[in-house]
């Protein structure tokens, strides 16, 4: 079933109406009445759904962080790196985690290597044939930039806007510099810095420094993004966020958000465990409240789900 609409009495949320199909393919409407409704559609779709249901808060859909990530490749012609026979993310470097930089191996399959580049002709053939000798390593930054999620031109799909600020771009370039230096120190013949329209080939530190001193902008690099967070963030009051510390949406009793949208800041690491821990904490407090346990805040969970 697909959630279509929240049921409400005034601002109190009393359940959800969903649509599905029976075995014959005929549509079925399902109406659920409940004391508490939890929205967990992720940072990109939760704000769209809540806004569609009439939830109003100036922070809803804002404060999007997404861990911008870069990649640097290197060519080692005399080494077989076993790219098709090893664990793609078998290595990482967390020494600079407190500074907002996390490095991870991220070797992609041959198909991705040959297709996800701007090369053509003989350059493309040479690049593809070099796959066994091409090292892959990437990094992500703990971003201070913020984006926004709105309803897109196609029904049900988000429009995402995000611009990297100067502080984050400086940190991003530091990640590029570090990886390139590591490759050169390891004996790489070439360091490859991919961009949207070209691949910059670096042979020594002098070329690297000259490249990074040139006028650069984020679109000069191949940047991907992961772990969107914050579009319905928890805060002390509705002046600062969408949900309270127990993940309840301000001004809408019976409604909570328990997903990445409620995480208030960029984490600089994969947020999977953080999201699960926050959701488990919020669900535990909700369950104790529903059971009329007035001491739910201080009583540790018991039994199977502790």
Secondary structure, DSSP 8 states (H G I E B T S, - for coil): -EEEEEEEETTEEEEEEEEEE-TTS-EEEEEEE-S-EEE-S-TTTHHHHHHHTT---TTTT--BB--EEEEEEEE-TT----TTTS-TT--EE-TTGGGTEEEEE----HHHHHHSS---HHHHHHHHHTGGGEEEEEEEE-----BEEEE-SSTT-EEEE----HHHHHHHHHHHHHHHHHHHHTT-SEEEEE-SS-EEEE-SHHHHHHHHHS---GGGS--EE---B-TT-B-SSTTT-SB-TT-BBTT-TTEEE-SGGG--S--SS--HHHHHHHHHHHHHHHHHHHTT-TTTTTS---GGG-
